[in-house]
Amino acid sequence: MRTKKKVSLTIDGDLYMDIEKAAKTLNMAKSHLAQEAFKLWLKKKTEALMAKGYEDMAEEDKIFANLTSQVQREIL
């Protein structure tokens, strides 16, 4: 069972007005809009961290491949 938690935020007045407009335009409660924004932000950050991790792993794999290639040449 999911439980909701209440959160209090302090934000810039201009951002608040933008949120108010978006909530009215989308016919959505501000809390639901904020929840969707947080989900999107977390997803984007997670994807960015994963991409960085894959890039780092690819670089490590490239270094390892070069090292093993050098060792093979020395053996042969």
N, CA, C and O of each residue as an XYZ file, in Angstrom:
304
protein
N       0.841     -1.194      0.000
C       0.000      0.000      0.000
C       0.878      1.248      0.000
O       1.766      1.385      0.842
N       0.640      2.132     -0.916
C       1.418      3.365     -1.009
C       0.826      4.402     -0.068
O      -0.389      4.564      0.036
N       1.716      5.086      0.603
C       1.250      6.166      1.473
C       1.802      7.479      0.957
O       2.917      7.538      0.437
N       1.037      8.499      1.100
C       1.453      9.835      0.665
C       2.079     10.550      1.844
O       1.675     10.361      2.991
N       3.058     11.362      1.552
C       3.732     12.185      2.556
C       3.585     13.637      2.154
O       3.625     13.977      0.971
N       3.418     14.472      3.129
C       3.273     15.904      2.880
C       4.662     16.538      2.874
O       5.510     16.224      3.710
N       4.876     17.437      1.911
C       6.158     18.114      1.758
C       5.900     19.614      1.681
O       4.949     20.064      1.040
N       6.750     20.367      2.334
C       6.661     21.817      2.260
C       7.905     22.326      1.533
O       9.027     21.955      1.876
N       7.700     23.170      0.538
C       8.812     23.697     -0.264
C       8.771     25.210     -0.286
O       7.705     25.821     -0.209
N       9.929     25.793     -0.390
C      10.043     27.231     -0.616
C      10.642     27.409     -2.001
O      11.747     26.944     -2.278
N       9.900     28.088     -2.868
C      10.369     28.288     -4.235
C      10.236     29.748     -4.626
O       9.534     30.528     -3.982
N      10.923     30.091     -5.685
C      10.893     31.439     -6.228
C       9.470     31.799     -6.680
O       8.742     30.944     -7.185
N       9.091     33.029     -6.502
C       7.746     33.487     -6.856
C       7.413     33.295     -8.323
O       6.292     32.912     -8.659
N       8.375     33.556     -9.203
C       8.142     33.379    -10.635
C       7.884     31.913    -10.973
O       7.015     31.595    -11.785
N       8.648     31.029    -10.340
C       8.453     29.596    -10.565
C       7.078     29.178    -10.065
O       6.399     28.376    -10.706
N       6.668     29.717     -8.923
C       5.344     29.401     -8.391
C       4.252     29.798     -9.383
O       3.307     29.044     -9.618
N       4.393     30.980     -9.956
C       3.398     31.441    -10.925
C       3.371     30.524    -12.150
O       2.301     30.219    -12.677
N       4.550     30.084    -12.600
C       4.610     29.156    -13.733
C       3.924     27.833    -13.392
O       3.233     27.250    -14.227
N       4.119     27.369    -12.166
C       3.473     26.132    -11.720
C       1.961     26.312    -11.668
O       1.207     25.431    -12.081
N       1.528     27.450    -11.162
C       0.090     27.748    -11.113
C      -0.511     27.705    -12.520
O      -1.554     27.090    -12.737
N       0.159     28.365    -13.474
C      -0.336     28.391    -14.849
C      -0.379     26.994    -15.442
O      -1.365     26.604    -16.067
N       0.704     26.239    -15.242
C       0.765     24.881    -15.797
C      -0.323     23.996    -15.194
O      -0.963     23.222    -15.906
N      -0.529     24.108    -13.905
C      -1.562     23.300    -13.246
C      -2.941     23.620    -13.806
O      -3.744     22.716    -14.036
N      -3.216     24.884    -14.024
C      -4.511     25.276    -14.582
C      -4.635     24.823    -16.035
O      -5.671     24.294    -16.439
N      -3.584     25.031    -16.812
C      -3.601     24.643    -18.222
C      -3.810     23.140    -18.376
O      -4.578     22.692    -19.228
N      -3.118     22.372    -17.544
C      -3.202     20.914    -17.629
C      -4.348     20.331    -16.820
O      -4.575     19.121    -16.824
N      -5.079     21.217    -16.115
C      -6.170     20.786    -15.245
C      -5.671     19.704    -14.279
O      -6.240     18.617    -14.177
N      -4.596     20.045    -13.582
C      -3.918     19.103    -12.709
C      -3.622     19.789    -11.376
O      -3.300     20.977    -11.344
N      -3.729     19.055    -10.302
C      -3.382     19.611     -8.994
C      -1.882     19.911     -8.953
O      -1.081     19.189     -9.546
N      -1.516     20.970     -8.257
C      -0.099     21.333     -8.155
C       0.720     20.189     -7.539
O       1.862     19.954     -7.936
N       0.140     19.494     -6.587
C       0.872     18.386     -5.959
C       1.134     17.271     -6.971
O       2.203     16.660     -6.958
N       0.173     17.008     -7.837
C       0.364     15.978     -8.859
C       1.398     16.441     -9.886
O       2.239     15.658    -10.328
N       1.329     17.693    -10.251
C       2.302     18.262    -11.183
C       3.711     18.174    -10.601
O       4.653     17.797    -11.297
N       3.850     18.520     -9.332
C       5.159     18.444     -8.676
C       5.653     17.007     -8.619
O       6.833     16.743     -8.850
N       4.760     16.082     -8.313
C       5.136     14.673     -8.242
C       5.647     14.184     -9.591
O       6.653     13.478     -9.656
N       4.963     14.552    -10.660
C       5.401     14.168    -12.008
C       6.745     14.804    -12.350
O       7.595     14.167    -12.972
N       6.938     16.056    -11.945
C       8.203     16.744    -12.213
C       9.351     16.070    -11.461
O      10.435     15.890    -12.015
N       9.118     15.701    -10.208
C      10.154     15.004     -9.442
C      10.494     13.655    -10.070
O      11.666     13.289    -10.161
N       9.482     12.923    -10.499
C       9.721     11.625    -11.148
C      10.565     11.797    -12.401
O      11.517     11.050    -12.629
N      10.207     12.790    -13.212
C      10.938     13.047    -14.446
C      12.377     13.447    -14.149
O      13.303     12.979    -14.812
N      12.568     14.310    -13.156
C      13.915     14.751    -12.787
C      14.754     13.577    -12.301
O      15.909     13.432    -12.702
N      14.180     12.734    -11.438
C      14.910     11.565    -10.932
C      15.260     10.600    -12.062
O      16.361     10.050    -12.093
N      14.329     10.393    -12.985
C      14.590      9.502    -14.114
C      15.732     10.047    -14.970
O      16.632      9.305    -15.364
N      15.685     11.342    -15.250
C      16.718     11.971    -16.074
C      18.090     11.876    -15.400
O      19.084     11.564    -16.057
N      18.145     12.143    -14.101
C      19.414     12.068    -13.378
C      19.939     10.637    -13.332
O      21.139     10.409    -13.487
N      19.042      9.672    -13.119
C      19.444      8.263    -13.089
C      19.999      7.843    -14.447
O      21.029      7.173    -14.522
N      19.317      8.236    -15.514
C      19.788      7.897    -16.859
C      21.142      8.535    -17.145
O      21.998      7.912    -17.773
N      21.345      9.767    -16.693
C      22.622     10.445    -16.908
C      23.741      9.729    -16.149
O      24.840      9.553    -16.676
N      23.457      9.319    -14.912
C      24.463      8.589    -14.132
C      24.780      7.242    -14.768
O      25.937      6.823    -14.797
N      23.759      6.566    -15.275
C      23.983      5.283    -15.931
C      24.811      5.462    -17.196
O      25.723      4.677    -17.455
N      24.507      6.481    -17.979
C      25.265      6.748    -19.206
C      26.726      7.027    -18.867
O      27.631      6.539    -19.543
N      26.949      7.813    -17.820
C      28.328      8.106    -17.389
C      29.027      6.820    -16.975
O      30.191      6.603    -17.311
N      28.318      5.972    -16.247
C      28.893      4.695    -15.823
C      29.270      3.820    -17.003
O      30.340      3.210    -17.013
N      28.389      3.754    -18.006
C      28.680      2.966    -19.199
C      29.868      3.546    -19.968
O      30.692      2.796    -20.492
N      29.957      4.868    -20.037
C      31.094      5.498    -20.707
C      32.387      5.169    -19.974
O      33.400      4.862    -20.603
N      32.355      5.231    -18.649
C      33.538      4.899    -17.852
C      33.929      3.438    -18.048
O      35.109      3.114    -18.177
N      32.927      2.557    -18.068
C      33.212      1.134    -18.272
C      33.799      0.899    -19.659
O      34.705      0.081    -19.820
N      33.296      1.602    -20.650
C      33.808      1.449    -22.011
C      35.270      1.889    -22.072
O      36.082      1.249    -22.740
N      35.602      2.960    -21.389
C      36.991      3.431    -21.359
C      37.885      2.407    -20.661
O      38.995      2.136    -21.119
N      37.406      1.841    -19.559
C      38.174      0.807    -18.854
C      38.364     -0.415    -19.738
O      39.445     -1.004    -19.769
N      37.300     -0.800    -20.467
C      37.399     -1.945    -21.382
C      38.421     -1.673    -22.484
O      39.172     -2.567    -22.874
N      38.448     -0.444    -22.983
C      39.397     -0.080    -24.039
C      40.829     -0.175    -23.512
O      41.711     -0.694    -24.196
N      41.057      0.319    -22.313
C      42.391      0.256    -21.698
C      42.802     -1.202    -21.503
O      43.934     -1.579    -21.806
N      41.878     -2.019    -20.995
C      42.163     -3.433    -20.759
C      42.456     -4.151    -22.076
O      43.370     -4.973    -22.145
N      41.691     -3.846    -23.110
C      41.906     -4.477    -24.416
C      43.276     -4.103    -24.969
O      43.972     -4.956    -25.520
N      43.671     -2.844    -24.831
C      44.999     -2.419    -25.292
C      46.094     -3.139    -24.516
O      47.089     -3.571    -25.099
N      45.919     -3.270    -23.217
C      46.900     -3.944    -22.378
C      47.033     -5.408    -22.770
O      48.148     -5.906    -22.929
N      45.908     -6.106    -22.928
C      45.977     -7.526    -23.296
C      46.543     -7.697    -24.699
O      47.227     -8.683    -24.975
N      46.269     -6.758    -25.576
C      46.813     -6.817    -26.929
C      48.339     -6.692    -26.888
O      49.042     -7.410    -27.599
N      48.845     -5.785    -26.058
C      50.288     -5.624    -25.912
C      50.920     -6.886    -25.344
O      51.977     -7.312    -25.809
N      50.297     -7.476    -24.361
C      50.815     -8.707    -23.740
C      50.829     -9.825    -24.757
O      51.797    -10.583    -24.818
N      49.788     -9.950    -25.554
C      49.741    -10.998    -26.577
C      50.862    -10.828    -27.593
O      51.474    -11.806    -28.022
N      51.130     -9.567    -27.979
C      52.212     -9.306    -28.937
C      53.559     -9.702    -28.333
O      54.410    -10.262    -29.024
N      53.751     -9.415    -27.054
C      55.008     -9.774    -26.395
C      55.176    -11.285    -26.325
O      56.282    -11.797    -26.498
N      54.094    -11.993    -26.076
C      54.144    -13.453    -25.973
C      54.449    -14.066    -27.332
O      55.236    -15.007    -27.425
N      53.840    -13.546    -28.372
C      54.045    -14.091    -29.713
C      55.364    -13.627    -30.266
O      55.720    -13.980    -31.390
